[in-house]
Amino acid sequence: MVRPTKRGVGMVGGSLLIFAIGTNIQSGWLFVLASLLLGAVAAGLLMPPLMVRGLRIERRAPADAHAGDDVPVDLVVTNTSGSRALLSLTLRDPHISPFRAFLPRVAPRETLIVGTMRHAARRGIIDGEPVRVSSQAPFGIGRAARRVEAPGRTVVYPRVVPISWLPDLASAANALQAATVQARKGSGQDFIGIRDYQLGDSLRHVHWPSTARRGSLMVRQFEQELPRRLGVIVDASNDTRGDETALDLCCSVAGSVALFSLANGHPLTMTAQDAGRLTSMPEGDAVESLTWLAGLRAQGGAPLPETIRASAAVLGRLDTLVLAFPTWRENSAEALLFETAAFEHVQVVAALIDVSSLDPKNRRGMSAQEADELAAQLSANEVTVFRVAAGKDLSICLEQRA
């Protein structure tokens, strides 16, 4: 379909005016001029559809990236026609971030590569949408447009940062419900006894006083260090506006915890409300965990206290529970403490995403003073609290306990 431009409408109006004047004064050259203008309009309306046909576009984009990265995306444009050049092409590609390019001419059988660098402001699973191609050739009188399929998918993972506080909470404190009370033999740090030397034992573990007393090699035996189980609950009940939103920051916190936990051998399960139902990522690898976080959407699910209650059966026994949530008004200290009390002998960590710093006009969010009071109440009840706010370095925010 061709749509006339303002220039085309003006030329039609001008030709009609010239034709009317020529009729009144009986001037032949004005009839000729009016005919030329109308002919140009006709050509300008007939040619644009031909310019957007016979075009093939391939999108070359990485399969994954992290929010905040600059991502290279190439468009490979090929004119499949063997006899017709394509003129004045405008390409609009929404992949990762909107991009527009202008190609003055693509010769028959010619292939052009349009290289771009796009900023991945937000996490998400981005399926390749069609590229919109339009042309106003040759006179800018009419515009024709069509969509050219360009398949492909890019998963933009949440932004992640290194953390250092997790070992204290996941390993040393609240020992795995007493590690089932009985000491387990292994290669940990806690000494539990002495036994006869076996082939393969390290000589560093030889207990020399017992060896001298028994007349045979004796080695020290240590309690096995068991992995600590972590649970992460992400509040996806609502979101803010902007390039990096409250849910994006929640997923960044969860992703940072997940990478550290998995790298150090601690089993991890994450839960969230997605599109009104509880979803979970049970003990996946790093790629699976980050992909799960990239796909979370805020579509009016249950508030965090209800999500904690529903997650109890999924998470099971834990040593550390991490809550990543924005400071919505429904996330009161009383409600959160009541629900987390069901997790006995568990160290609770709360990462508070300050809504007022992201979207000051959001009425569902707490004010800065109310967020301060929430952090103080949680800290007073032995919850480890971290504060995350817009404009502050996330890695610093996750190192400074409130």
Contacts in CASP RR format, 6 or more apart in sequence:
PFRMAT RR
TARGET T0000
AUTHOR 0000-0000-0000
METHOD contacts of the structure
MODEL  1
MVRPTKRGVGMVGGSLLIFAIGTNIQSGWLFVLASLLLGAVAAGLLMPPL
MVRGLRIERRAPADAHAGDDVPVDLVVTNTSGSRALLSLTLRDPHISPFR
AFLPRVAPRETLIVGTMRHAARRGIIDGEPVRVSSQAPFGIGRAARRVEA
PGRTVVYPRVVPISWLPDLASAANALQAATVQARKGSGQDFIGIRDYQLG
DSLRHVHWPSTARRGSLMVRQFEQELPRRLGVIVDASNDTRGDETALDLC
CSVAGSVALFSLANGHPLTMTAQDAGRLTSMPEGDAVESLTWLAGLRAQG
GAPLPETIRASAAVLGRLDTLVLAFPTWRENSAEALLFETAAFEHVQVVA
ALIDVSSLDPKNRRGMSAQEADELAAQLSANEVTVFRVAAGKDLSICLEQ
RA
1 144 0 8 1.000
2 45 0 8 1.000
2 46 0 8 1.000
2 48 0 8 1.000
2 49 0 8 1.000
2 142 0 8 1.000
2 143 0 8 1.000
2 144 0 8 1.000
3 142 0 8 1.000
3 143 0 8 1.000
3 144 0 8 1.000
4 12 0 8 1.000
4 45 0 8 1.000
4 141 0 8 1.000
4 142 0 8 1.000
4 143 0 8 1.000
5 136 0 8 1.000
5 140 0 8 1.000
5 141 0 8 1.000
5 142 0 8 1.000
5 143 0 8 1.000
7 139 0 8 1.000
7 140 0 8 1.000
7 141 0 8 1.000
8 41 0 8 1.000
8 44 0 8 1.000
8 140 0 8 1.000
8 141 0 8 1.000
8 142 0 8 1.000
11 37 0 8 1.000
11 40 0 8 1.000
11 41 0 8 1.000
11 141 0 8 1.000
12 37 0 8 1.000
12 38 0 8 1.000
12 41 0 8 1.000
14 34 0 8 1.000
14 37 0 8 1.000
15 33 0 8 1.000
15 34 0 8 1.000
15 35 0 8 1.000
15 37 0 8 1.000
15 38 0 8 1.000
15 41 0 8 1.000
16 34 0 8 1.000
18 30 0 8 1.000
18 33 0 8 1.000
18 34 0 8 1.000
18 37 0 8 1.000
19 30 0 8 1.000
19 31 0 8 1.000
19 34 0 8 1.000
21 27 0 8 1.000
21 30 0 8 1.000
22 28 0 8 1.000
22 30 0 8 1.000
22 31 0 8 1.000
22 34 0 8 1.000
40 139 0 8 1.000
40 141 0 8 1.000
41 141 0 8 1.000
43 138 0 8 1.000
43 139 0 8 1.000
43 141 0 8 1.000
44 137 0 8 1.000
44 138 0 8 1.000
44 139 0 8 1.000
44 140 0 8 1.000
44 141 0 8 1.000
44 142 0 8 1.000
45 141 0 8 1.000
45 142 0 8 1.000
47 137 0 8 1.000
47 138 0 8 1.000
48 135 0 8 1.000
48 136 0 8 1.000
48 137 0 8 1.000
48 142 0 8 1.000
48 143 0 8 1.000
48 144 0 8 1.000
49 144 0 8 1.000
50 84 0 8 1.000
51 86 0 8 1.000
51 87 0 8 1.000
51 88 0 8 1.000
51 89 0 8 1.000
51 135 0 8 1.000
51 137 0 8 1.000
51 144 0 8 1.000
52 86 0 8 1.000
52 89 0 8 1.000
52 133 0 8 1.000
52 134 0 8 1.000
52 135 0 8 1.000
52 144 0 8 1.000
52 145 0 8 1.000
52 146 0 8 1.000
53 81 0 8 1.000
53 146 0 8 1.000
54 79 0 8 1.000
54 80 0 8 1.000
54 81 0 8 1.000
54 86 0 8 1.000
55 77 0 8 1.000
55 78 0 8 1.000
55 79 0 8 1.000
55 80 0 8 1.000
55 86 0 8 1.000
55 89 0 8 1.000
55 106 0 8 1.000
55 133 0 8 1.000
55 148 0 8 1.000
56 77 0 8 1.000
56 78 0 8 1.000
56 80 0 8 1.000
56 148 0 8 1.000
57 75 0 8 1.000
57 76 0 8 1.000
57 77 0 8 1.000
57 78 0 8 1.000
57 91 0 8 1.000
57 131 0 8 1.000
57 133 0 8 1.000
57 148 0 8 1.000
57 149 0 8 1.000
57 150 0 8 1.000
58 75 0 8 1.000
58 76 0 8 1.000
58 78 0 8 1.000
58 150 0 8 1.000
59 73 0 8 1.000
59 74 0 8 1.000
59 75 0 8 1.000
59 76 0 8 1.000
59 93 0 8 1.000
59 95 0 8 1.000
59 128 0 8 1.000
59 131 0 8 1.000
59 150 0 8 1.000
59 151 0 8 1.000
59 152 0 8 1.000
60 73 0 8 1.000
60 74 0 8 1.000
60 75 0 8 1.000
60 76 0 8 1.000
61 71 0 8 1.000
61 72 0 8 1.000
61 73 0 8 1.000
61 74 0 8 1.000
61 95 0 8 1.000
61 96 0 8 1.000
61 152 0 8 1.000
61 154 0 8 1.000
62 71 0 8 1.000
62 72 0 8 1.000
62 154 0 8 1.000
63 153 0 8 1.000
63 154 0 8 1.000
63 155 0 8 1.000
64 154 0 8 1.000
64 155 0 8 1.000
64 156 0 8 1.000
64 157 0 8 1.000
64 287 0 8 1.000
65 71 0 8 1.000
65 96 0 8 1.000
65 120 0 8 1.000
65 154 0 8 1.000
65 155 0 8 1.000
65 156 0 8 1.000
65 157 0 8 1.000
66 120 0 8 1.000
66 156 0 8 1.000
66 157 0 8 1.000
66 158 0 8 1.000
66 159 0 8 1.000
66 160 0 8 1.000
67 120 0 8 1.000
67 121 0 8 1.000
67 122 0 8 1.000
67 123 0 8 1.000
67 156 0 8 1.000
67 157 0 8 1.000
67 158 0 8 1.000
67 159 0 8 1.000
67 244 0 8 1.000
67 248 0 8 1.000
67 252 0 8 1.000
68 119 0 8 1.000
68 120 0 8 1.000
68 121 0 8 1.000
68 159 0 8 1.000
69 119 0 8 1.000
69 120 0 8 1.000
69 156 0 8 1.000
70 117 0 8 1.000
70 118 0 8 1.000
70 119 0 8 1.000
70 120 0 8 1.000
71 96 0 8 1.000
71 117 0 8 1.000
71 118 0 8 1.000
71 119 0 8 1.000
71 120 0 8 1.000
71 154 0 8 1.000
71 156 0 8 1.000
72 115 0 8 1.000
72 116 0 8 1.000
72 117 0 8 1.000
72 118 0 8 1.000
73 93 0 8 1.000
73 95 0 8 1.000
73 96 0 8 1.000
73 99 0 8 1.000
73 115 0 8 1.000
73 116 0 8 1.000
73 117 0 8 1.000
73 118 0 8 1.000
74 113 0 8 1.000
74 114 0 8 1.000
74 115 0 8 1.000
74 116 0 8 1.000
75 91 0 8 1.000
75 93 0 8 1.000
75 101 0 8 1.000
75 113 0 8 1.000
75 114 0 8 1.000
75 115 0 8 1.000
75 116 0 8 1.000
75 131 0 8 1.000
75 150 0 8 1.000
76 111 0 8 1.000
76 112 0 8 1.000
76 113 0 8 1.000
76 114 0 8 1.000
77 89 0 8 1.000
77 91 0 8 1.000
77 103 0 8 1.000
77 106 0 8 1.000
77 111 0 8 1.000
77 112 0 8 1.000
77 113 0 8 1.000
77 114 0 8 1.000
78 109 0 8 1.000
78 110 0 8 1.000
78 111 0 8 1.000
78 112 0 8 1.000
79 85 0 8 1.000
79 86 0 8 1.000
79 106 0 8 1.000
79 107 0 8 1.000
79 108 0 8 1.000
79 109 0 8 1.000
79 110 0 8 1.000
79 111 0 8 1.000
80 109 0 8 1.000
81 108 0 8 1.000
81 109 0 8 1.000
82 108 0 8 1.000
82 109 0 8 1.000
83 108 0 8 1.000
84 108 0 8 1.000
85 105 0 8 1.000
85 106 0 8 1.000
85 107 0 8 1.000
85 108 0 8 1.000
86 103 0 8 1.000
86 105 0 8 1.000
86 106 0 8 1.000
86 135 0 8 1.000
87 104 0 8 1.000
87 105 0 8 1.000
87 135 0 8 1.000
87 137 0 8 1.000
87 138 0 8 1.000
88 102 0 8 1.000
88 103 0 8 1.000
88 104 0 8 1.000
88 105 0 8 1.000
88 135 0 8 1.000
88 136 0 8 1.000
88 137 0 8 1.000
88 138 0 8 1.000
88 140 0 8 1.000
89 102 0 8 1.000
89 103 0 8 1.000
89 106 0 8 1.000
89 133 0 8 1.000
89 134 0 8 1.000
89 135 0 8 1.000
90 100 0 8 1.000
90 101 0 8 1.000
90 102 0 8 1.000
90 103 0 8 1.000
90 133 0 8 1.000
90 134 0 8 1.000
90 135 0 8 1.000
91 99 0 8 1.000
91 100 0 8 1.000
91 101 0 8 1.000
91 102 0 8 1.000
91 103 0 8 1.000
91 114 0 8 1.000
91 131 0 8 1.000
91 132 0 8 1.000
91 133 0 8 1.000
92 98 0 8 1.000
92 99 0 8 1.000
92 100 0 8 1.000
92 131 0 8 1.000
92 132 0 8 1.000
92 133 0 8 1.000
92 134 0 8 1.000
93 99 0 8 1.000
93 100 0 8 1.000
93 101 0 8 1.000
93 116 0 8 1.000
93 131 0 8 1.000
93 132 0 8 1.000
93 150 0 8 1.000
94 129 0 8 1.000
95 118 0 8 1.000
95 126 0 8 1.000
95 128 0 8 1.000
95 129 0 8 1.000
95 150 0 8 1.000
95 154 0 8 1.000
96 118 0 8 1.000
96 119 0 8 1.000
96 120 0 8 1.000
96 126 0 8 1.000
96 154 0 8 1.000
96 156 0 8 1.000
97 118 0 8 1.000
97 119 0 8 1.000
97 120 0 8 1.000
97 121 0 8 1.000
99 116 0 8 1.000
99 118 0 8 1.000
101 114 0 8 1.000
101 116 0 8 1.000
103 112 0 8 1.000
103 114 0 8 1.000
106 112 0 8 1.000
120 156 0 8 1.000
121 243 0 8 1.000
121 244 0 8 1.000
122 156 0 8 1.000
122 243 0 8 1.000
122 244 0 8 1.000
122 245 0 8 1.000
122 248 0 8 1.000
123 156 0 8 1.000
123 157 0 8 1.000
123 158 0 8 1.000
123 159 0 8 1.000
123 248 0 8 1.000
123 251 0 8 1.000
123 293 0 8 1.000
123 294 0 8 1.000
123 295 0 8 1.000
124 155 0 8 1.000
124 156 0 8 1.000
124 294 0 8 1.000
124 295 0 8 1.000
125 153 0 8 1.000
125 155 0 8 1.000
125 156 0 8 1.000
125 291 0 8 1.000
125 294 0 8 1.000
125 295 0 8 1.000
126 153 0 8 1.000
126 154 0 8 1.000
126 155 0 8 1.000
126 156 0 8 1.000
127 152 0 8 1.000
127 153 0 8 1.000
128 150 0 8 1.000
128 151 0 8 1.000
128 152 0 8 1.000
128 153 0 8 1.000
128 154 0 8 1.000
129 150 0 8 1.000
130 147 0 8 1.000
130 148 0 8 1.000
130 149 0 8 1.000
130 150 0 8 1.000
131 147 0 8 1.000
131 148 0 8 1.000
131 150 0 8 1.000
132 145 0 8 1.000
132 146 0 8 1.000
132 147 0 8 1.000
132 148 0 8 1.000
133 145 0 8 1.000
133 146 0 8 1.000
133 147 0 8 1.000
133 148 0 8 1.000
134 143 0 8 1.000
134 144 0 8 1.000
134 145 0 8 1.000
134 146 0 8 1.000
135 143 0 8 1.000
135 144 0 8 1.000
135 145 0 8 1.000
136 142 0 8 1.000
136 143 0 8 1.000
155 290 0 8 1.000
155 291 0 8 1.000
155 294 0 8 1.000
156 294 0 8 1.000
157 290 0 8 1.000
157 291 0 8 1.000
157 293 0 8 1.000
157 294 0 8 1.000
158 248 0 8 1.000
158 251 0 8 1.000
158 252 0 8 1.000
158 254 0 8 1.000
158 255 0 8 1.000
158 290 0 8 1.000
158 293 0 8 1.000
158 294 0 8 1.000
159 244 0 8 1.000
159 248 0 8 1.000
159 252 0 8 1.000
159 394 0 8 1.000
160 252 0 8 1.000
160 255 0 8 1.000
160 256 0 8 1.000
160 259 0 8 1.000
160 290 0 8 1.000
161 252 0 8 1.000
161 256 0 8 1.000
161 394 0 8 1.000
161 395 0 8 1.000
161 398 0 8 1.000
162 256 0 8 1.000
162 260 0 8 1.000
162 395 0 8 1.000
163 256 0 8 1.000
163 257 0 8 1.000
163 260 0 8 1.000
163 395 0 8 1.000
163 398 0 8 1.000
163 399 0 8 1.000
164 399 0 8 1.000
165 384 0 8 1.000
165 398 0 8 1.000
165 399 0 8 1.000
165 401 0 8 1.000
166 257 0 8 1.000
166 260 0 8 1.000
166 261 0 8 1.000
166 264 0 8 1.000
166 320 0 8 1.000
167 264 0 8 1.000
169 319 0 8 1.000
169 320 0 8 1.000
169 347 0 8 1.000
169 349 0 8 1.000
169 384 0 8 1.000
170 228 0 8 1.000
170 230 0 8 1.000
170 261 0 8 1.000
170 264 0 8 1.000
170 266 0 8 1.000
170 319 0 8 1.000
170 320 0 8 1.000
171 225 0 8 1.000
171 228 0 8 1.000
171 266 0 8 1.000
173 319 0 8 1.000
173 320 0 8 1.000
173 347 0 8 1.000
174 319 0 8 1.000
174 320 0 8 1.000
174 345 0 8 1.000
174 346 0 8 1.000
174 347 0 8 1.000
175 319 0 8 1.000
176 226 0 8 1.000
176 228 0 8 1.000
176 229 0 8 1.000
176 319 0 8 1.000
177 317 0 8 1.000
177 319 0 8 1.000
177 345 0 8 1.000
179 223 0 8 1.000
179 226 0 8 1.000
183 190 0 8 1.000
183 192 0 8 1.000
183 223 0 8 1.000
184 223 0 8 1.000
184 224 0 8 1.000
184 226 0 8 1.000
185 192 0 8 1.000
185 221 0 8 1.000
185 222 0 8 1.000
185 223 0 8 1.000
185 224 0 8 1.000
186 221 0 8 1.000
186 222 0 8 1.000
186 223 0 8 1.000
186 224 0 8 1.000
186 225 0 8 1.000
187 222 0 8 1.000
187 224 0 8 1.000
187 225 0 8 1.000
188 222 0 8 1.000
188 223 0 8 1.000
188 224 0 8 1.000
188 225 0 8 1.000
189 222 0 8 1.000
189 223 0 8 1.000
189 225 0 8 1.000
190 222 0 8 1.000
190 223 0 8 1.000
191 220 0 8 1.000
191 221 0 8 1.000
191 222 0 8 1.000
191 223 0 8 1.000
192 221 0 8 1.000
192 222 0 8 1.000
192 223 0 8 1.000
193 220 0 8 1.000
193 221 0 8 1.000
194 207 0 8 1.000
194 210 0 8 1.000
194 218 0 8 1.000
194 219 0 8 1.000
194 220 0 8 1.000
194 221 0 8 1.000
195 218 0 8 1.000
195 219 0 8 1.000
195 221 0 8 1.000
196 216 0 8 1.000
196 217 0 8 1.000
196 218 0 8 1.000
196 219 0 8 1.000
197 206 0 8 1.000
197 216 0 8 1.000
197 217 0 8 1.000
197 218 0 8 1.000
197 219 0 8 1.000
198 219 0 8 1.000
201 219 0 8 1.000
202 219 0 8 1.000
205 219 0 8 1.000
205 220 0 8 1.000
205 222 0 8 1.000
206 217 0 8 1.000
206 218 0 8 1.000
206 219 0 8 1.000
206 220 0 8 1.000
207 218 0 8 1.000
207 219 0 8 1.000
207 220 0 8 1.000
210 218 0 8 1.000
211 217 0 8 1.000
211 218 0 8 1.000
227 265 0 8 1.000
227 266 0 8 1.000
227 267 0 8 1.000
228 266 0 8 1.000
228 319 0 8 1.000
228 320 0 8 1.000
229 266 0 8 1.000
229 267 0 8 1.000
229 268 0 8 1.000
229 269 0 8 1.000
229 317 0 8 1.000
229 318 0 8 1.000
229 319 0 8 1.000
229 320 0 8 1.000
230 257 0 8 1.000
230 261 0 8 1.000
230 266 0 8 1.000
230 267 0 8 1.000
230 268 0 8 1.000
230 269 0 8 1.000
230 318 0 8 1.000
230 319 0 8 1.000
230 320 0 8 1.000
230 321 0 8 1.000
230 322 0 8 1.000
231 268 0 8 1.000
231 269 0 8 1.000
231 270 0 8 1.000
231 271 0 8 1.000
231 315 0 8 1.000
231 318 0 8 1.000
231 320 0 8 1.000
231 321 0 8 1.000
231 322 0 8 1.000
232 254 0 8 1.000
232 257 0 8 1.000
232 258 0 8 1.000
232 268 0 8 1.000
232 269 0 8 1.000
232 270 0 8 1.000
232 271 0 8 1.000
232 321 0 8 1.000
232 322 0 8 1.000
232 323 0 8 1.000
232 324 0 8 1.000
233 270 0 8 1.000
233 271 0 8 1.000
233 272 0 8 1.000
233 304 0 8 1.000
233 307 0 8 1.000
233 308 0 8 1.000
233 311 0 8 1.000
233 315 0 8 1.000
233 321 0 8 1.000
233 322 0 8 1.000
233 323 0 8 1.000
233 324 0 8 1.000
233 325 0 8 1.000
234 247 0 8 1.000
234 250 0 8 1.000
234 251 0 8 1.000
234 254 0 8 1.000
234 270 0 8 1.000
234 271 0 8 1.000
234 272 0 8 1.000
234 293 0 8 1.000
234 296 0 8 1.000
234 324 0 8 1.000
234 325 0 8 1.000
235 247 0 8 1.000
235 250 0 8 1.000
235 272 0 8 1.000
235 273 0 8 1.000
235 303 0 8 1.000
235 304 0 8 1.000
235 307 0 8 1.000
235 323 0 8 1.000
235 324 0 8 1.000
235 325 0 8 1.000
235 326 0 8 1.000
235 328 0 8 1.000
235 331 0 8 1.000
236 247 0 8 1.000
236 250 0 8 1.000
236 272 0 8 1.000
236 273 0 8 1.000
236 274 0 8 1.000
236 296 0 8 1.000
236 297 0 8 1.000
236 298 0 8 1.000
236 301 0 8 1.000
237 273 0 8 1.000
237 298 0 8 1.000
237 300 0 8 1.000
237 301 0 8 1.000
237 302 0 8 1.000
237 303 0 8 1.000
237 304 0 8 1.000
237 307 0 8 1.000
237 328 0 8 1.000
237 330 0 8 1.000
238 246 0 8 1.000
238 298 0 8 1.000
238 300 0 8 1.000
238 326 0 8 1.000
238 328 0 8 1.000
238 364 0 8 1.000
239 245 0 8 1.000
239 246 0 8 1.000
239 247 0 8 1.000
239 298 0 8 1.000
239 326 0 8 1.000
240 246 0 8 1.000
240 247 0 8 1.000
240 326 0 8 1.000
240 355 0 8 1.000
240 358 0 8 1.000
240 359 0 8 1.000
240 362 0 8 1.000
241 359 0 8 1.000
242 358 0 8 1.000
242 359 0 8 1.000
244 358 0 8 1.000
244 390 0 8 1.000
245 298 0 8 1.000
245 358 0 8 1.000
246 326 0 8 1.000
246 353 0 8 1.000
246 355 0 8 1.000
246 358 0 8 1.000
246 359 0 8 1.000
247 296 0 8 1.000
247 298 0 8 1.000
247 326 0 8 1.000
249 324 0 8 1.000
249 326 0 8 1.000
249 353 0 8 1.000
249 358 0 8 1.000
249 388 0 8 1.000
249 394 0 8 1.000
250 324 0 8 1.000
250 325 0 8 1.000
250 326 0 8 1.000
250 351 0 8 1.000
250 353 0 8 1.000
251 293 0 8 1.000
251 294 0 8 1.000
251 296 0 8 1.000
251 324 0 8 1.000
252 394 0 8 1.000
253 322 0 8 1.000
253 324 0 8 1.000
253 351 0 8 1.000
253 353 0 8 1.000
253 386 0 8 1.000
253 388 0 8 1.000
253 394 0 8 1.000
253 398 0 8 1.000
254 270 0 8 1.000
254 293 0 8 1.000
254 322 0 8 1.000
254 324 0 8 1.000
255 289 0 8 1.000
255 290 0 8 1.000
255 293 0 8 1.000
256 394 0 8 1.000
256 398 0 8 1.000
257 268 0 8 1.000
257 322 0 8 1.000
258 268 0 8 1.000
258 270 0 8 1.000
258 286 0 8 1.000
258 289 0 8 1.000
258 290 0 8 1.000
258 293 0 8 1.000
259 286 0 8 1.000
259 289 0 8 1.000
259 290 0 8 1.000
261 267 0 8 1.000
261 268 0 8 1.000
262 268 0 8 1.000
262 284 0 8 1.000
262 285 0 8 1.000
262 286 0 8 1.000
262 289 0 8 1.000
263 286 0 8 1.000
267 283 0 8 1.000
268 283 0 8 1.000
268 284 0 8 1.000
268 289 0 8 1.000
269 280 0 8 1.000
269 281 0 8 1.000
269 282 0 8 1.000
269 283 0 8 1.000
269 314 0 8 1.000
269 315 0 8 1.000
270 280 0 8 1.000
270 281 0 8 1.000
270 289 0 8 1.000
270 292 0 8 1.000
270 293 0 8 1.000
271 278 0 8 1.000
271 279 0 8 1.000
271 280 0 8 1.000
271 281 0 8 1.000
271 307 0 8 1.000
271 310 0 8 1.000
271 311 0 8 1.000
271 314 0 8 1.000
271 315 0 8 1.000
272 278 0 8 1.000
272 279 0 8 1.000
272 280 0 8 1.000
272 296 0 8 1.000
272 307 0 8 1.000
273 279 0 8 1.000
273 300 0 8 1.000
273 301 0 8 1.000
273 302 0 8 1.000
273 306 0 8 1.000
273 307 0 8 1.000
274 295 0 8 1.000
274 296 0 8 1.000
274 297 0 8 1.000
274 299 0 8 1.000
275 297 0 8 1.000
275 299 0 8 1.000
275 301 0 8 1.000
276 299 0 8 1.000
276 300 0 8 1.000
276 301 0 8 1.000
276 302 0 8 1.000
278 307 0 8 1.000
278 310 0 8 1.000
278 311 0 8 1.000
278 314 0 8 1.000
279 292 0 8 1.000
280 311 0 8 1.000
280 314 0 8 1.000
281 288 0 8 1.000
281 289 0 8 1.000
281 292 0 8 1.000
281 293 0 8 1.000
282 314 0 8 1.000
302 310 0 8 1.000
303 328 0 8 1.000
303 330 0 8 1.000
303 331 0 8 1.000
304 323 0 8 1.000
304 325 0 8 1.000
304 328 0 8 1.000
304 330 0 8 1.000
304 331 0 8 1.000
304 336 0 8 1.000
305 330 0 8 1.000
305 331 0 8 1.000
305 335 0 8 1.000
305 336 0 8 1.000
305 338 0 8 1.000
305 339 0 8 1.000
308 323 0 8 1.000
308 336 0 8 1.000
308 339 0 8 1.000
308 340 0 8 1.000
308 342 0 8 1.000
309 339 0 8 1.000
309 342 0 8 1.000
312 342 0 8 1.000
312 343 0 8 1.000
315 321 0 8 1.000
315 343 0 8 1.000
318 343 0 8 1.000
318 346 0 8 1.000
319 346 0 8 1.000
319 347 0 8 1.000
320 346 0 8 1.000
320 347 0 8 1.000
320 348 0 8 1.000
320 349 0 8 1.000
321 340 0 8 1.000
321 343 0 8 1.000
321 346 0 8 1.000
321 347 0 8 1.000
321 348 0 8 1.000
321 349 0 8 1.000
322 349 0 8 1.000
322 350 0 8 1.000
322 351 0 8 1.000
323 336 0 8 1.000
323 340 0 8 1.000
323 348 0 8 1.000
323 349 0 8 1.000
323 350 0 8 1.000
323 351 0 8 1.000
324 351 0 8 1.000
324 353 0 8 1.000
325 331 0 8 1.000
325 350 0 8 1.000
325 351 0 8 1.000
325 352 0 8 1.000
325 353 0 8 1.000
326 352 0 8 1.000
326 353 0 8 1.000
326 354 0 8 1.000
326 355 0 8 1.000
326 358 0 8 1.000
326 365 0 8 1.000
327 352 0 8 1.000
327 353 0 8 1.000
327 354 0 8 1.000
327 355 0 8 1.000
327 356 0 8 1.000
327 365 0 8 1.000
327 366 0 8 1.000
327 370 0 8 1.000
327 371 0 8 1.000
327 374 0 8 1.000
328 355 0 8 1.000
328 364 0 8 1.000
328 365 0 8 1.000
328 366 0 8 1.000
329 364 0 8 1.000
329 365 0 8 1.000
329 366 0 8 1.000
329 370 0 8 1.000
330 364 0 8 1.000
331 374 0 8 1.000
332 374 0 8 1.000
333 373 0 8 1.000
333 374 0 8 1.000
333 377 0 8 1.000
333 378 0 8 1.000
333 381 0 8 1.000
336 350 0 8 1.000
336 378 0 8 1.000
337 377 0 8 1.000
337 378 0 8 1.000
337 381 0 8 1.000
337 383 0 8 1.000
340 346 0 8 1.000
340 348 0 8 1.000
340 383 0 8 1.000
347 384 0 8 1.000
348 382 0 8 1.000
348 383 0 8 1.000
348 384 0 8 1.000
349 383 0 8 1.000
349 384 0 8 1.000
349 385 0 8 1.000
349 386 0 8 1.000
350 375 0 8 1.000
350 378 0 8 1.000
350 383 0 8 1.000
350 384 0 8 1.000
350 385 0 8 1.000
350 386 0 8 1.000
351 386 0 8 1.000
351 388 0 8 1.000
351 398 0 8 1.000
352 371 0 8 1.000
352 374 0 8 1.000
352 375 0 8 1.000
352 385 0 8 1.000
352 386 0 8 1.000
352 387 0 8 1.000
352 388 0 8 1.000
352 402 0 8 1.000
353 388 0 8 1.000
353 389 0 8 1.000
354 368 0 8 1.000
354 371 0 8 1.000
354 387 0 8 1.000
354 388 0 8 1.000
354 389 0 8 1.000
354 390 0 8 1.000
355 362 0 8 1.000
355 364 0 8 1.000
355 365 0 8 1.000
355 366 0 8 1.000
355 371 0 8 1.000
356 362 0 8 1.000
356 365 0 8 1.000
356 366 0 8 1.000
356 367 0 8 1.000
356 368 0 8 1.000
356 371 0 8 1.000
357 368 0 8 1.000
357 389 0 8 1.000
357 390 0 8 1.000
357 391 0 8 1.000
358 389 0 8 1.000
358 390 0 8 1.000
359 365 0 8 1.000
366 374 0 8 1.000
371 387 0 8 1.000
375 385 0 8 1.000
375 387 0 8 1.000
375 402 0 8 1.000
378 385 0 8 1.000
379 385 0 8 1.000
379 402 0 8 1.000
384 401 0 8 1.000
385 401 0 8 1.000
385 402 0 8 1.000
386 397 0 8 1.000
386 398 0 8 1.000
386 400 0 8 1.000
386 401 0 8 1.000
386 402 0 8 1.000
387 397 0 8 1.000
387 400 0 8 1.000
387 402 0 8 1.000
388 394 0 8 1.000
388 397 0 8 1.000
388 398 0 8 1.000
389 397 0 8 1.000
END
